[in-house]
Structures are given as structure tokens and as C-alpha cells.
Amino acid sequence: MIELTGYIDVPEGRREAIATALPLHIELTRAETGCVRFDVAPDPKVAGRYNVSELFTDRQSFDAHQARVKASAWGEISAGIPREYAIRERPDLKK
């Protein structure tokens, strides 16, 4: 399993566009082969921050997700926005 955790800090001038595009991004990602969990939620303490938690069954599925995102409307809308992510293999989790 491949797990990504972290956050994206959306600048004030881009928050409306991100909030509008996010539901479709979540829907499309959750429908991807190998997606076990994909949650993006506003941080209750930091304005403009979205906490991100992803889990994919394997590296291939995770890499396919990353490629799709880069070529998607979400990739364009969110380009250049600061992100802080940790990606790790989770052999302790079962498929």
C-alpha cells in the first residue's frame, strides 16, 4: 500500500477556484483503480489549508493517479500551490 498524507495551502486569491474544482477531483480519484482512501478536508485551524490523506493499493495505482492528476483540470487549477506531503509504503496495511 502507498500512503500520502499532508496538506495543500491555497492562497486567498485561488480559494474559490479550488473549492469549486475539488468535489470533481475527489470523485474522479475515488473512482480510480487502486484507490482505497482519498480524503481532502479544510483544516479547522489554518485558513486556506486542506488536509490530504490518500491510500492506494500499490505503487502502480499511485503513479497512475499522479499522472492523471497532472493532465487533469485539477492539475491545471492547482498548479504552483504549495504542498507538504509525505509518501510512504505501508506494508503493515492489507489490500
ZIDADA-V240902 format. One record per run of one state. SS is the DSSP state (helix for helix, strand for strand, loop for the rest). FROM is the first residue (numbers start at 1). TO is the last residue. If there is no record, write none. Layout:
BEGIN
SS,FROM,TO
SS,FROM,TO
END
This chain:
BEGIN
loop,1,1
strand,2,9
loop,10,11
helix,12,30
loop,31,34
strand,35,42
loop,43,48
strand,49,56
loop,57,58
helix,59,70
loop,71,72
helix,73,77
loop,78,82
strand,83,89
loop,90,95
END
